[in-house]
C-alpha cells in the first residue's frame, strides 16, 4: 500500500498546480501525464471505496488489489505508450426522486478506469478549482449543499428581492457537447496526450443491456470525472456569462446560486428577471443545452410585498422549499421546509423498504437500520425552521414501519400501546438542528 511519504509527494505536486492556476488565471499547463505514475495511482487506489458497484468486467477493488504491484506498472506503461483505452460504462437506471415512473441513468465504470478517472479528477480540480466562481457550490472541495442553501438564505434575508428565477435544466449531464467541452479544456490544458485520453473516455460508450451505444454528447452520472467536467462546462456556459455579461445588462442587483444543474437567480427587478430568462435560453442553446421551460418559473419573493399582505410564491432548491414567513418579532424573513415532493418520495421508499425487510431480519436488526435511516434524514434536513417538518416525517415513517411489522404474521405483533413501550425502551433519534439558514 502507498506510504504517507508518497501521499505527501502527490499532494504537494497537486498543490503546486493549484498555486500556479491561482496566481495566473490564463496560465497554460503543457505537461500533465507524468502525474499518472505508480505512486499517485496507488494513492488513488487507497481512496476509492471498495463497496461501490462493480463495472462490466466484474472486477472489485479487492480483486484488483490482490495483484496491485503488477497492475499499476502495467497500466502506467499503457498510458505512456498510448495503448490504454477505457472500457464502456455499464449503465443502470435508478428512480428519480419524487417523480413516479421517471428514471435517471447511472454509469458504473470498471475499477481500473476508476483509478485513471480519480487521478484525472484530481488534476482537473487542481487546475480549475481556483477559477470557479463563488456562485458555484456543487461537487467542490469544502463546499456542500448546505453551504449553497445558507448562502441563498443569507442573501434573501439581507437584500430585497422581487423575483426569483427557479431554473430547471433539461438533462444537463446527458447533453453536454463533447467537442465544446474539449475546446474549453484546451484553453488551459495544452498537453495533447491528456486531451486524447479525455476524448477516449468520451468515446468509450455506454453498455445498456448488452448493447453498446456511443454518442457525441453527455457524461455518465456516477462517473468520478463527471462532476468536475460538468462544473467546467457550467463555469464557461453559465457562471462566467452571468457575471460578465448578464449582470452588466441588468438595472438592479442580481445573484446566481448554482449547485451542479440546480440553480436559482435572485433579481431585485422583475424586468431584469424576464430579460435574463430569455437571454439564458439563447445562451444555453449555443452550447446544446436546453432550459426546461415548463418547470423554469419566475417566482414573486418580495419581503416588501409580503409586509403589505400580498401573497408571495415559493420555490424548491436542493430538497428544501423556500418561503416567506414571520420571525418571532414579526419581521418578514425567508424560511425553509422539506419540499413536499421530497417527503412523499422518501415516505414511499420507507414503505417499500419496510415491506421488503419485515420478514427477512430480526426486529433488532430492522430497528437499527431504521434508526440509521432517520438519523441520516435528520442530519440533512435538520435546518432552521424545519424541525416541525422533520418531526412529522419521523412520525409518519414510524407509523409505516409499525404497519408492516404487524403484518409479519396473521397475528399482530404489536398494538400501538405496546409499540409505545418499545419506543420508550429503544427511542428514535431526536430531531436536531444541524444547519442554520443564515450565516453569522
C-alpha positions, 0 to 999 in steps of 0.5 A: 500500500502507498506510504504517507511519504508518497501521499505527501509527494502527490499532494504537494505536486497537486498543490503546486498546480493549484498555486500556479492556476491561482496566481495566473488565471490564463496560465497554460499547463503543457505537461500533465501525464507524468502525474499518472505514475505508480505512486499517485495511482496507488494513492488513488487506489487507497481512496476509492471505496471498495463497496461501490458497484462493480463495472462490466468486467466484474472486477472489485477493488479487492480483486484488483488489489490482490495483484496491485504491484503488477497492475499499476506498472502495467497500466502506467506503461499503457498510458505512456505508450498510448495503448490504454483505452477505457472500457464502456460504462455499464449503465443502470437506471435508478428512480428519480426522486419524487417523480413516479415512473421517471428514471435517471441513468447511472454509469458504473465504470470498471475499477481500473478506469476508476483509478485513471478517472480519480487521478484525472479528477484530481488534476482537473480540480487542481487546475480549475478549482481556483477559477470557479466562481463563488456562485458555484457550490456543487461537487467542490472541495469544502463546499456542500449543499448546505453551504449553497442553501445558507448562502441563498438564505443569507442573501434573501434575508439581507437584500430585497428581492422581487423575483426569483428565477427557479431554473430547471435544466433539461438533462444537463449531464446527458447533453453536454457537447463533447467537442465544446467541452474539449475546446474549453479544456484546451484553453488551459490544458495544452498537453495533447496526450491528456486531451486524447485520453479525455476524448477516449473516455468520451468515446468509450460508450455506454453498455445498456443491456448488452448493447453498446451505444456511443454518442457525441454528447453527455457524461455518465452520472456516477462517473468520478470525472463527471462532476468536475467536467460538468462544473467546467462546462457550467463555469464557461456556459453559465457562471462566467456569462452571468457575471460578465455579461448578464449582470452588466445588462441588468438595472438592479442587483442580481445573484446566481446560486448554482449547485451542479444543474440546480440553480436559482437567480435572485433579481431585485427587478422583475424586468431584469428577471424576464430579460435574463430568462430569455437571454439564458435560453439563447445562451444555453442553446449555443452550447446544446443545452436546453432550459426546461421551460415548463418547470423554469418559473419566475417566482414573486419573493418580495419581503416588501410585498409580503409586509403589505399582505400580498401573497408571495410564491415559493420555490424548491432548491436542493430538497428544501422549499423556500418561503416567506414567513414571520420571525418571532418579532414579526419581521418578514424573513425567508424560511425553509421546509422539506419540499413536499415532493421530497417527503412523499418520495422518501415516505414511499421508499420507507414503505417499500423498504419496510415491506421488503425487510419485515420478514427477512431480519430480526426486529433488532436488526430492522430497528437499527437500520431504521434508526440509521435511516432517520438519523441520516434524514435528520442530519440533512434536513435538520435546518432552521425552521424545519424541525416541525417538518422533520418531526412529522416525517419521523412520525409518519415513517414510524407509523409505516414501519409499525404497519408492516411489522404487524403484518409479519404474521396473521397475528399482530405483533404489536398494538400501538400501546405496546409499540409505545413501550418499545419506543420508550425502551429503544427511542428514535433519534431526536430531531436536531438542528444541524444547519442554520439558514443564515450565516453569522 
